[in-house]
């Protein structure tokens, strides 16, 4: 969430980044919870979606830095 917020806001001011990261983290958590409740009917924990999404983003960052 921190890296995504830094890319989204394109600033290094901590006052903006802390607020933006908090709001972005809440949005991700609420969206994941809604996905688990409505689509998967509580069969998969929210942490699985957050981990998979973070892993895909991490791989994107690694492969993007190579170029």
N, CA, C, O and CB atoms as a CASP TS submission, in Angstrom:
PFRMAT TS
TARGET T0000
AUTHOR 0000-0000-0000
METHOD Language model
MODEL 1
PARENT N/A
ATOM      1  N   UNK     1       0.828  -1.182   0.000  1.00  0.00           N
ATOM      2  CA  UNK     1       0.000   0.000   0.000  1.00  0.00           C
ATOM      3  C   UNK     1       0.877   1.251   0.000  1.00  0.00           C
ATOM      4  O   UNK     1       0.529   2.260  -0.613  1.00  0.00           O
ATOM      5  CB  UNK     1      -0.945  -0.005   1.208  1.00  0.00           C
ATOM      6  N   UNK     2       1.999   1.180   0.680  1.00  0.00           N
ATOM      7  CA  UNK     2       2.875   2.351   0.744  1.00  0.00           C
ATOM      8  C   UNK     2       3.465   2.685  -0.630  1.00  0.00           C
ATOM      9  O   UNK     2       3.502   3.852  -1.020  1.00  0.00           O
ATOM     10  CB  UNK     2       4.005   2.113   1.754  1.00  0.00           C
ATOM     11  N   UNK     3       3.922   1.674  -1.359  1.00  0.00           N
ATOM     12  CA  UNK     3       4.470   1.937  -2.693  1.00  0.00           C
ATOM     13  C   UNK     3       3.406   2.417  -3.661  1.00  0.00           C
ATOM     14  O   UNK     3       3.656   3.315  -4.465  1.00  0.00           O
ATOM     15  CB  UNK     3       5.130   0.690  -3.243  1.00  0.00           C
ATOM     16  N   UNK     4       2.226   1.830  -3.591  1.00  0.00           N
ATOM     17  CA  UNK     4       1.142   2.279  -4.457  1.00  0.00           C
ATOM     18  C   UNK     4       0.748   3.716  -4.145  1.00  0.00           C
ATOM     19  O   UNK     4       0.457   4.488  -5.059  1.00  0.00           O
ATOM     20  CB  UNK     4      -0.068   1.363  -4.312  1.00  0.00           C
ATOM     21  N   UNK     5       0.736   4.079  -2.889  1.00  0.00           N
ATOM     22  CA  UNK     5       0.400   5.457  -2.514  1.00  0.00           C
ATOM     23  C   UNK     5       1.463   6.431  -2.990  1.00  0.00           C
ATOM     24  O   UNK     5       1.146   7.536  -3.430  1.00  0.00           O
ATOM     25  CB  UNK     5       0.229   5.574  -0.999  1.00  0.00           C
ATOM     26  N   UNK     6       2.714   6.029  -2.903  1.00  0.00           N
ATOM     27  CA  UNK     6       3.782   6.923  -3.371  1.00  0.00           C
ATOM     28  C   UNK     6       3.680   7.136  -4.871  1.00  0.00           C
ATOM     29  O   UNK     6       3.913   8.244  -5.354  1.00  0.00           O
ATOM     30  CB  UNK     6       5.166   6.355  -3.010  1.00  0.00           C
ATOM     31  N   UNK     7       3.336   6.090  -5.617  1.00  0.00           N
ATOM     32  CA  UNK     7       3.164   6.247  -7.062  1.00  0.00           C
ATOM     33  C   UNK     7       1.914   7.050  -7.384  1.00  0.00           C
ATOM     34  O   UNK     7       1.901   7.820  -8.344  1.00  0.00           O
ATOM     35  CB  UNK     7       3.095   4.883  -7.743  1.00  0.00           C
ATOM     36  N   UNK     8       0.874   6.880  -6.599  1.00  0.00           N
ATOM     37  CA  UNK     8      -0.383   7.570  -6.850  1.00  0.00           C
ATOM     38  C   UNK     8      -0.260   9.069  -6.573  1.00  0.00           C
ATOM     39  O   UNK     8      -0.744   9.879  -7.363  1.00  0.00           O
ATOM     40  CB  UNK     8      -1.493   6.968  -5.995  1.00  0.00           C
ATOM     41  N   UNK     9       0.374   9.446  -5.474  1.00  0.00           N
ATOM     42  CA  UNK     9       0.439  10.855  -5.088  1.00  0.00           C
ATOM     43  C   UNK     9       1.652  11.592  -5.637  1.00  0.00           C
ATOM     44  O   UNK     9       1.637  12.820  -5.707  1.00  0.00           O
ATOM     45  CB  UNK     9       0.435  10.963  -3.605  1.00  0.00           C
ATOM     46  N   UNK    10       2.701  10.875  -6.027  1.00  0.00           N
ATOM     47  CA  UNK    10       3.895  11.462  -6.642  1.00  0.00           C
ATOM     48  C   UNK    10       4.467  12.626  -5.827  1.00  0.00           C
ATOM     49  O   UNK    10       4.812  13.670  -6.381  1.00  0.00           O
ATOM     50  CB  UNK    10       3.568  11.938  -8.046  1.00  0.00           C
ATOM     51  N   UNK    11       4.564  12.437  -4.523  1.00  0.00           N
ATOM     52  CA  UNK    11       5.163  13.429  -3.644  1.00  0.00           C
ATOM     53  C   UNK    11       5.965  12.719  -2.561  1.00  0.00           C
ATOM     54  O   UNK    11       5.770  11.530  -2.310  1.00  0.00           O
ATOM     55  CB  UNK    11       4.080  14.343  -3.018  1.00  0.00           C
ATOM     56  N   UNK    12       6.856  13.449  -1.931  1.00  0.00           N
ATOM     57  CA  UNK    12       7.625  12.887  -0.830  1.00  0.00           C
ATOM     58  C   UNK    12       7.258  13.539   0.499  1.00  0.00           C
ATOM     59  O   UNK    12       7.916  13.293   1.510  1.00  0.00           O
ATOM     60  CB  UNK    12       9.114  13.045  -1.096  1.00  0.00           C
ATOM     61  N   UNK    13       6.223  14.361   0.508  1.00  0.00           N
ATOM     62  CA  UNK    13       5.789  14.998   1.749  1.00  0.00           C
ATOM     63  C   UNK    13       5.054  13.983   2.604  1.00  0.00           C
ATOM     64  O   UNK    13       4.047  13.411   2.185  1.00  0.00           O
ATOM     65  CB  UNK    13       4.889  16.225   1.463  1.00  0.00           C
ATOM     66  N   UNK    14       5.565  13.767   3.797  1.00  0.00           N
ATOM     67  CA  UNK    14       5.010  12.745   4.670  1.00  0.00           C
ATOM     68  C   UNK    14       3.582  13.052   5.105  1.00  0.00           C
ATOM     69  O   UNK    14       2.793  12.132   5.322  1.00  0.00           O
ATOM     70  CB  UNK    14       5.883  12.585   5.881  1.00  0.00           C
ATOM     71  N   UNK    15       3.246  14.304   5.233  1.00  0.00           N
ATOM     72  CA  UNK    15       1.885  14.639   5.666  1.00  0.00           C
ATOM     73  C   UNK    15       0.855  14.151   4.648  1.00  0.00           C
ATOM     74  O   UNK    15      -0.208  13.660   5.029  1.00  0.00           O
ATOM     75  CB  UNK    15       1.743  16.162   5.874  1.00  0.00           C
ATOM     76  N   UNK    16       1.159  14.279   3.372  1.00  0.00           N
ATOM     77  CA  UNK    16       0.248  13.784   2.339  1.00  0.00           C
ATOM     78  C   UNK    16       0.301  12.268   2.223  1.00  0.00           C
ATOM     79  O   UNK    16      -0.727  11.609   2.064  1.00  0.00           O
ATOM     80  CB  UNK    16       0.581  14.415   0.994  1.00  0.00           C
ATOM     81  N   UNK    17       1.507  11.723   2.304  1.00  0.00           N
ATOM     82  CA  UNK    17       1.660  10.277   2.135  1.00  0.00           C
ATOM     83  C   UNK    17       1.003   9.480   3.259  1.00  0.00           C
ATOM     84  O   UNK    17       0.395   8.441   3.000  1.00  0.00           O
ATOM     85  CB  UNK    17       3.127   9.922   2.055  1.00  0.00           C
ATOM     86  N   UNK    18       1.115   9.941   4.481  1.00  0.00           N
ATOM     87  CA  UNK    18       0.514   9.223   5.607  1.00  0.00           C
ATOM     88  C   UNK    18      -1.007   9.218   5.484  1.00  0.00           C
ATOM     89  O   UNK    18      -1.648   8.182   5.661  1.00  0.00           O
ATOM     90  CB  UNK    18       0.941   9.859   6.949  1.00  0.00           C
ATOM     91  N   UNK    19      -1.573  10.364   5.184  1.00  0.00           N
ATOM     92  CA  UNK    19      -3.017  10.452   5.023  1.00  0.00           C
ATOM     93  C   UNK    19      -3.480   9.625   3.819  1.00  0.00           C
ATOM     94  O   UNK    19      -4.455   8.879   3.912  1.00  0.00           O
ATOM     95  CB  UNK    19      -3.448  11.917   4.862  1.00  0.00           C
ATOM     96  N   UNK    20      -2.786   9.761   2.706  1.00  0.00           N
ATOM     97  CA  UNK    20      -3.155   9.025   1.499  1.00  0.00           C
ATOM     98  C   UNK    20      -3.006   7.525   1.663  1.00  0.00           C
ATOM     99  O   UNK    20      -3.851   6.761   1.196  1.00  0.00           O
ATOM    100  CB  UNK    20      -2.320   9.487   0.338  1.00  0.00           C
ATOM    101  N   UNK    21      -1.942   7.099   2.321  1.00  0.00           N
ATOM    102  CA  UNK    21      -1.733   5.673   2.543  1.00  0.00           C
ATOM    103  C   UNK    21      -2.799   5.108   3.466  1.00  0.00           C
ATOM    104  O   UNK    21      -3.275   3.994   3.251  1.00  0.00           O
ATOM    105  CB  UNK    21      -0.344   5.420   3.124  1.00  0.00           C
ATOM    106  N   UNK    22      -3.176   5.852   4.479  1.00  0.00           N
ATOM    107  CA  UNK    22      -4.238   5.397   5.379  1.00  0.00           C
ATOM    108  C   UNK    22      -5.558   5.230   4.638  1.00  0.00           C
ATOM    109  O   UNK    22      -6.236   4.214   4.789  1.00  0.00           O
ATOM    110  CB  UNK    22      -4.412   6.379   6.538  1.00  0.00           C
ATOM    111  N   UNK    23      -5.916   6.215   3.848  1.00  0.00           N
ATOM    112  CA  UNK    23      -7.169   6.133   3.104  1.00  0.00           C
ATOM    113  C   UNK    23      -7.127   5.022   2.057  1.00  0.00           C
ATOM    114  O   UNK    23      -8.101   4.287   1.889  1.00  0.00           O
ATOM    115  CB  UNK    23      -7.472   7.471   2.434  1.00  0.00           C
ATOM    116  N   UNK    24      -6.010   4.899   1.359  1.00  0.00           N
ATOM    117  CA  UNK    24      -5.863   3.857   0.337  1.00  0.00           C
ATOM    118  C   UNK    24      -5.903   2.473   0.971  1.00  0.00           C
ATOM    119  O   UNK    24      -6.498   1.553   0.408  1.00  0.00           O
ATOM    120  CB  UNK    24      -4.549   4.044  -0.443  1.00  0.00           C
ATOM    121  N   UNK    25      -5.281   2.314   2.127  1.00  0.00           N
ATOM    122  CA  UNK    25      -5.312   1.044   2.837  1.00  0.00           C
ATOM    123  C   UNK    25      -6.716   0.672   3.276  1.00  0.00           C
ATOM    124  O   UNK    25      -7.107  -0.493   3.201  1.00  0.00           O
ATOM    125  CB  UNK    25      -4.399   1.095   4.034  1.00  0.00           C
ATOM    126  N   UNK    26      -7.477   1.660   3.737  1.00  0.00           N
ATOM    127  CA  UNK    26      -8.870   1.387   4.121  1.00  0.00           C
ATOM    128  C   UNK    26      -9.704   0.973   2.915  1.00  0.00           C
ATOM    129  O   UNK    26     -10.539   0.074   3.009  1.00  0.00           O
ATOM    130  CB  UNK    26      -9.496   2.621   4.789  1.00  0.00           C
ATOM    131  N   UNK    27      -9.478   1.625   1.792  1.00  0.00           N
ATOM    132  CA  UNK    27     -10.215   1.275   0.581  1.00  0.00           C
ATOM    133  C   UNK    27      -9.896  -0.147   0.143  1.00  0.00           C
ATOM    134  O   UNK    27     -10.795  -0.899  -0.230  1.00  0.00           O
ATOM    135  CB  UNK    27      -9.893   2.258  -0.546  1.00  0.00           C
ATOM    136  N   UNK    28      -8.614  -0.520   0.188  1.00  0.00           N
ATOM    137  CA  UNK    28      -8.218  -1.873  -0.190  1.00  0.00           C
ATOM    138  C   UNK    28      -8.827  -2.901   0.758  1.00  0.00           C
ATOM    139  O   UNK    28      -9.323  -3.936   0.313  1.00  0.00           O
ATOM    140  CB  UNK    28      -6.690  -2.002  -0.201  1.00  0.00           C
ATOM    141  N   UNK    29      -8.794  -2.626   2.042  1.00  0.00           N
ATOM    142  CA  UNK    29      -9.337  -3.567   3.023  1.00  0.00           C
ATOM    143  C   UNK    29     -10.855  -3.712   2.896  1.00  0.00           C
ATOM    144  O   UNK    29     -11.379  -4.825   2.945  1.00  0.00           O
ATOM    145  CB  UNK    29      -8.977  -3.115   4.434  1.00  0.00           C
ATOM    146  N   UNK    30     -11.551  -2.605   2.734  1.00  0.00           N
ATOM    147  CA  UNK    30     -13.007  -2.666   2.581  1.00  0.00           C
ATOM    148  C   UNK    30     -13.383  -3.347   1.269  1.00  0.00           C
ATOM    149  O   UNK    30     -14.327  -4.136   1.227  1.00  0.00           O
ATOM    150  CB  UNK    30     -13.616  -1.252   2.638  1.00  0.00           C
ATOM    151  N   UNK    31     -12.650  -3.047   0.199  1.00  0.00           N
ATOM    152  CA  UNK    31     -12.918  -3.710  -1.079  1.00  0.00           C
ATOM    153  C   UNK    31     -12.672  -5.209  -1.006  1.00  0.00           C
ATOM    154  O   UNK    31     -13.448  -5.994  -1.551  1.00  0.00           O
ATOM    155  CB  UNK    31     -12.059  -3.105  -2.174  1.00  0.00           C
ATOM    156  N   UNK    32     -11.609  -5.606  -0.344  1.00  0.00           N
ATOM    157  CA  UNK    32     -11.341  -7.033  -0.167  1.00  0.00           C
ATOM    158  C   UNK    32     -12.399  -7.712   0.676  1.00  0.00           C
ATOM    159  O   UNK    32     -12.800  -8.839   0.385  1.00  0.00           O
ATOM    160  CB  UNK    32      -9.986  -7.236   0.464  1.00  0.00           C
ATOM    161  N   UNK    33     -12.852  -7.039   1.713  1.00  0.00           N
ATOM    162  CA  UNK    33     -13.899  -7.607   2.564  1.00  0.00           C
ATOM    163  C   UNK    33     -15.207  -7.762   1.792  1.00  0.00           C
ATOM    164  O   UNK    33     -15.888  -8.779   1.927  1.00  0.00           O
ATOM    165  CB  UNK    33     -14.118  -6.727   3.803  1.00  0.00           C
ATOM    166  N   UNK    34     -15.559  -6.775   0.996  1.00  0.00           N
ATOM    167  CA  UNK    34     -16.764  -6.883   0.176  1.00  0.00           C
ATOM    168  C   UNK    34     -16.644  -8.013  -0.839  1.00  0.00           C
ATOM    169  O   UNK    34     -17.614  -8.730  -1.084  1.00  0.00           O
ATOM    170  CB  UNK    34     -17.037  -5.563  -0.542  1.00  0.00           C
ATOM    171  N   UNK    35     -15.476  -8.174  -1.425  1.00  0.00           N
ATOM    172  CA  UNK    35     -15.246  -9.262  -2.369  1.00  0.00           C
ATOM    173  C   UNK    35     -15.418 -10.617  -1.699  1.00  0.00           C
ATOM    174  O   UNK    35     -16.031 -11.524  -2.263  1.00  0.00           O
ATOM    175  CB  UNK    35     -13.853  -9.153  -2.979  1.00  0.00           C
ATOM    176  N   UNK    36     -14.877 -10.750  -0.498  1.00  0.00           N
ATOM    177  CA  UNK    36     -15.004 -12.011   0.243  1.00  0.00           C
ATOM    178  C   UNK    36     -16.451 -12.278   0.622  1.00  0.00           C
ATOM    179  O   UNK    36     -16.924 -13.408   0.506  1.00  0.00           O
ATOM    180  CB  UNK    36     -14.131 -11.987   1.503  1.00  0.00           C
ATOM    181  N   UNK    37     -17.154 -11.256   1.070  1.00  0.00           N
ATOM    182  CA  UNK    37     -18.538 -11.437   1.513  1.00  0.00           C
ATOM    183  C   UNK    37     -19.485 -11.730   0.353  1.00  0.00           C
ATOM    184  O   UNK    37     -20.301 -12.648   0.437  1.00  0.00           O
ATOM    185  CB  UNK    37     -19.010 -10.202   2.256  1.00  0.00           C
ATOM    186  N   UNK    38     -19.385 -10.967  -0.716  1.00  0.00           N
ATOM    187  CA  UNK    38     -20.373 -11.040  -1.784  1.00  0.00           C
ATOM    188  C   UNK    38     -20.057 -12.099  -2.835  1.00  0.00           C
ATOM    189  O   UNK    38     -20.962 -12.780  -3.317  1.00  0.00           O
ATOM    190  CB  UNK    38     -20.492  -9.705  -2.446  1.00  0.00           C
ATOM    191  N   UNK    39     -18.792 -12.244  -3.191  1.00  0.00           N
ATOM    192  CA  UNK    39     -18.435 -13.143  -4.289  1.00  0.00           C
ATOM    193  C   UNK    39     -18.077 -14.535  -3.780  1.00  0.00           C
ATOM    194  O   UNK    39     -18.575 -15.531  -4.304  1.00  0.00           O
ATOM    195  CB  UNK    39     -17.269 -12.567  -5.086  1.00  0.00           C
ATOM    196  N   UNK    40     -17.232 -14.614  -2.780  1.00  0.00           N
ATOM    197  CA  UNK    40     -16.728 -15.910  -2.332  1.00  0.00           C
ATOM    198  C   UNK    40     -17.451 -16.460  -1.110  1.00  0.00           C
ATOM    199  O   UNK    40     -17.096 -17.538  -0.633  1.00  0.00           O
ATOM    200  CB  UNK    40     -15.270 -15.801  -2.030  1.00  0.00           C
ATOM    201  N   UNK    41     -18.439 -15.769  -0.593  1.00  0.00           N
ATOM    202  CA  UNK    41     -19.296 -16.193   0.518  1.00  0.00           C
ATOM    203  C   UNK    41     -18.452 -16.736   1.680  1.00  0.00           C
ATOM    204  O   UNK    41     -18.686 -17.842   2.166  1.00  0.00           O
ATOM    205  CB  UNK    41     -20.305 -17.267   0.041  1.00  0.00           C
ATOM    206  N   UNK    42     -17.488 -15.954   2.106  1.00  0.00           N
ATOM    207  CA  UNK    42     -16.636 -16.236   3.272  1.00  0.00           C
ATOM    208  C   UNK    42     -15.813 -17.519   3.144  1.00  0.00           C
ATOM    209  O   UNK    42     -15.385 -18.063   4.162  1.00  0.00           O
ATOM    210  CB  UNK    42     -17.489 -16.326   4.506  1.00  0.00           C
ATOM    211  N   UNK    43     -15.576 -18.021   1.928  1.00  0.00           N
ATOM    212  CA  UNK    43     -14.797 -19.252   1.786  1.00  0.00           C
ATOM    213  C   UNK    43     -13.297 -18.989   1.732  1.00  0.00           C
ATOM    214  O   UNK    43     -12.507 -19.915   1.917  1.00  0.00           O
ATOM    215  CB  UNK    43     -15.226 -19.993   0.540  1.00  0.00           C
ATOM    216  N   UNK    44     -12.891 -17.753   1.483  1.00  0.00           N
ATOM    217  CA  UNK    44     -11.471 -17.393   1.389  1.00  0.00           C
ATOM    218  C   UNK    44     -11.231 -16.180   2.293  1.00  0.00           C
ATOM    219  O   UNK    44     -12.014 -15.230   2.265  1.00  0.00           O
ATOM    220  CB  UNK    44     -11.051 -17.083  -0.106  1.00  0.00           C
ATOM    221  N   UNK    45     -10.152 -16.198   3.101  1.00  0.00           N
ATOM    222  CA  UNK    45      -9.866 -15.025   3.947  1.00  0.00           C
ATOM    223  C   UNK    45      -9.419 -13.808   3.127  1.00  0.00           C
ATOM    224  O   UNK    45      -8.884 -13.950   2.028  1.00  0.00           O
ATOM    225  CB  UNK    45      -8.785 -15.373   4.973  1.00  0.00           C
ATOM    226  N   UNK    46      -9.643 -12.637   3.671  1.00  0.00           N
ATOM    227  CA  UNK    46      -9.257 -11.388   3.006  1.00  0.00           C
ATOM    228  C   UNK    46      -7.743 -11.316   2.818  1.00  0.00           C
ATOM    229  O   UNK    46      -7.266 -10.777   1.819  1.00  0.00           O
ATOM    230  CB  UNK    46      -9.746 -10.173   3.816  1.00  0.00           C
ATOM    231  N   UNK    47      -6.994 -11.852   3.764  1.00  0.00           N
ATOM    232  CA  UNK    47      -5.537 -11.771   3.696  1.00  0.00           C
ATOM    233  C   UNK    47      -4.986 -12.476   2.463  1.00  0.00           C
ATOM    234  O   UNK    47      -3.919 -12.106   1.972  1.00  0.00           O
ATOM    235  CB  UNK    47      -4.921 -12.370   4.949  1.00  0.00           C
ATOM    236  N   UNK    48      -5.686 -13.477   1.956  1.00  0.00           N
ATOM    237  CA  UNK    48      -5.240 -14.167   0.746  1.00  0.00           C
ATOM    238  C   UNK    48      -5.275 -13.213  -0.444  1.00  0.00           C
ATOM    239  O   UNK    48      -4.330 -13.173  -1.232  1.00  0.00           O
ATOM    240  CB  UNK    48      -6.117 -15.409   0.469  1.00  0.00           C
ATOM    241  N   UNK    49      -6.348 -12.452  -0.581  1.00  0.00           N
ATOM    242  CA  UNK    49      -6.449 -11.508  -1.684  1.00  0.00           C
ATOM    243  C   UNK    49      -5.422 -10.394  -1.579  1.00  0.00           C
ATOM    244  O   UNK    49      -4.841  -9.985  -2.584  1.00  0.00           O
ATOM    245  CB  UNK    49      -7.836 -10.919  -1.736  1.00  0.00           C
ATOM    246  N   UNK    50      -5.198  -9.905  -0.377  1.00  0.00           N
ATOM    247  CA  UNK    50      -4.223  -8.843  -0.184  1.00  0.00           C
ATOM    248  C   UNK    50      -2.818  -9.356  -0.479  1.00  0.00           C
ATOM    249  O   UNK    50      -2.014  -8.645  -1.082  1.00  0.00           O
ATOM    250  CB  UNK    50      -4.306  -8.287   1.246  1.00  0.00           C
ATOM    251  N   UNK    51      -2.514 -10.582  -0.060  1.00  0.00           N
ATOM    252  CA  UNK    51      -1.202 -11.167  -0.307  1.00  0.00           C
ATOM    253  C   UNK    51      -0.985 -11.432  -1.796  1.00  0.00           C
ATOM    254  O   UNK    51       0.091 -11.150  -2.323  1.00  0.00           O
ATOM    255  CB  UNK    51      -1.042 -12.462   0.486  1.00  0.00           C
ATOM    256  N   UNK    52      -1.981 -11.964  -2.466  1.00  0.00           N
ATOM    257  CA  UNK    52      -1.855 -12.234  -3.902  1.00  0.00           C
ATOM    258  C   UNK    52      -1.700 -10.928  -4.673  1.00  0.00           C
ATOM    259  O   UNK    52      -0.856 -10.830  -5.565  1.00  0.00           O
ATOM    260  CB  UNK    52      -3.082 -13.020  -4.420  1.00  0.00           C
ATOM    261  N   UNK    53      -2.498  -9.937  -4.341  1.00  0.00           N
ATOM    262  CA  UNK    53      -2.380  -8.636  -5.006  1.00  0.00           C
ATOM    263  C   UNK    53      -1.029  -7.988  -4.765  1.00  0.00           C
ATOM    264  O   UNK    53      -0.434  -7.424  -5.683  1.00  0.00           O
ATOM    265  CB  UNK    53      -3.477  -7.708  -4.534  1.00  0.00           C
ATOM    266  N   UNK    54      -0.545  -8.065  -3.539  1.00  0.00           N
ATOM    267  CA  UNK    54       0.775  -7.509  -3.226  1.00  0.00           C
ATOM    268  C   UNK    54       1.886  -8.262  -3.929  1.00  0.00           C
ATOM    269  O   UNK    54       2.860  -7.654  -4.372  1.00  0.00           O
ATOM    270  CB  UNK    54       1.015  -7.530  -1.728  1.00  0.00           C
ATOM    271  N   UNK    55       1.758  -9.581  -4.041  1.00  0.00           N
ATOM    272  CA  UNK    55       2.764 -10.380  -4.744  1.00  0.00           C
ATOM    273  C   UNK    55       2.815 -10.064  -6.223  1.00  0.00           C
ATOM    274  O   UNK    55       3.896  -9.967  -6.805  1.00  0.00           O
ATOM    275  CB  UNK    55       2.490 -11.851  -4.553  1.00  0.00           C
ATOM    276  N   UNK    56       1.658  -9.904  -6.832  1.00  0.00           N
ATOM    277  CA  UNK    56       1.616  -9.549  -8.256  1.00  0.00           C
ATOM    278  C   UNK    56       2.225  -8.170  -8.476  1.00  0.00           C
ATOM    279  O   UNK    56       2.967  -7.964  -9.437  1.00  0.00           O
ATOM    280  CB  UNK    56       0.165  -9.583  -8.785  1.00  0.00           C
ATOM    281  N   UNK    57       1.917  -7.234  -7.600  1.00  0.00           N
ATOM    282  CA  UNK    57       2.495  -5.890  -7.729  1.00  0.00           C
ATOM    283  C   UNK    57       4.010  -5.922  -7.515  1.00  0.00           C
ATOM    284  O   UNK    57       4.748  -5.215  -8.202  1.00  0.00           O
ATOM    285  CB  UNK    57       1.839  -4.922  -6.720  1.00  0.00           C
ATOM    286  N   UNK    58       4.474  -6.735  -6.572  1.00  0.00           N
ATOM    287  CA  UNK    58       5.910  -6.854  -6.328  1.00  0.00           C
ATOM    288  C   UNK    58       6.621  -7.432  -7.550  1.00  0.00           C
ATOM    289  O   UNK    58       7.687  -6.950  -7.933  1.00  0.00           O
ATOM    290  CB  UNK    58       6.175  -7.735  -5.094  1.00  0.00           C
ATOM    291  N   UNK    59       6.042  -8.453  -8.158  1.00  0.00           N
ATOM    292  CA  UNK    59       6.631  -9.015  -9.381  1.00  0.00           C
ATOM    293  C   UNK    59       6.643  -7.988 -10.507  1.00  0.00           C
ATOM    294  O   UNK    59       7.600  -7.919 -11.278  1.00  0.00           O
ATOM    295  CB  UNK    59       5.858 -10.267  -9.824  1.00  0.00           C
ATOM    296  N   UNK    60       5.588  -7.195 -10.601  1.00  0.00           N
ATOM    297  CA  UNK    60       5.554  -6.125 -11.594  1.00  0.00           C
ATOM    298  C   UNK    60       6.699  -5.137 -11.368  1.00  0.00           C
ATOM    299  O   UNK    60       7.364  -4.724 -12.318  1.00  0.00           O
ATOM    300  CB  UNK    60       4.203  -5.394 -11.546  1.00  0.00           C
ATOM    301  N   UNK    61       6.924  -4.763 -10.117  1.00  0.00           N
ATOM    302  CA  UNK    61       8.015  -3.835  -9.819  1.00  0.00           C
ATOM    303  C   UNK    61       9.371  -4.442 -10.169  1.00  0.00           C
ATOM    304  O   UNK    61      10.229  -3.757 -10.725  1.00  0.00           O
ATOM    305  CB  UNK    61       7.986  -3.438  -8.342  1.00  0.00           C
ATOM    306  N   UNK    62       9.571  -5.715  -9.852  1.00  0.00           N
ATOM    307  CA  UNK    62      10.839  -6.362 -10.166  1.00  0.00           C
ATOM    308  C   UNK    62      11.083  -6.436 -11.663  1.00  0.00           C
ATOM    309  O   UNK    62      12.182  -6.141 -12.133  1.00  0.00           O
ATOM    310  CB  UNK    62      10.877  -7.751  -9.572  1.00  0.00           C
ATOM    311  N   UNK    63      10.065  -6.829 -12.410  1.00  0.00           N
ATOM    312  CA  UNK    63      10.229  -6.952 -13.853  1.00  0.00           C
ATOM    313  C   UNK    63      10.318  -5.595 -14.535  1.00  0.00           C
ATOM    314  O   UNK    63      10.966  -5.466 -15.573  1.00  0.00           O
ATOM    315  CB  UNK    63       9.085  -7.747 -14.441  1.00  0.00           C
ATOM    316  N   UNK    64       9.682  -4.595 -13.970  1.00  0.00           N
ATOM    317  CA  UNK    64       9.718  -3.254 -14.546  1.00  0.00           C
ATOM    318  C   UNK    64      11.087  -2.600 -14.323  1.00  0.00           C
ATOM    319  O   UNK    64      11.530  -1.815 -15.161  1.00  0.00           O
ATOM    320  CB  UNK    64       8.603  -2.380 -13.937  1.00  0.00           C
ATOM    321  N   UNK    65      11.759  -2.904 -13.224  1.00  0.00           N
ATOM    322  CA  UNK    65      13.073  -2.321 -12.935  1.00  0.00           C
ATOM    323  C   UNK    65      14.156  -2.867 -13.857  1.00  0.00           C
ATOM    324  O   UNK    65      15.173  -2.210 -14.076  1.00  0.00           O
ATOM    325  CB  UNK    65      13.456  -2.583 -11.486  1.00  0.00           C
ATOM    326  N   UNK    66      13.942  -4.072 -14.402  1.00  0.00           N
ATOM    327  CA  UNK    66      14.929  -4.659 -15.296  1.00  0.00           C
ATOM    328  C   UNK    66      15.100  -3.874 -16.571  1.00  0.00           C
ATOM    329  O   UNK    66      16.209  -3.786 -17.099  1.00  0.00           O
ATOM    330  CB  UNK    66      14.551  -6.061 -15.625  1.00  0.00           C
ATOM    331  N   UNK    67      14.030  -3.304 -17.076  1.00  0.00           N
ATOM    332  CA  UNK    67      14.072  -2.621 -18.360  1.00  0.00           C
ATOM    333  C   UNK    67      14.756  -1.312 -18.301  1.00  0.00           C
ATOM    334  O   UNK    67      14.864  -0.625 -19.317  1.00  0.00           O
ATOM    335  CB  UNK    67      12.723  -2.428 -18.882  1.00  0.00           C
TER
END
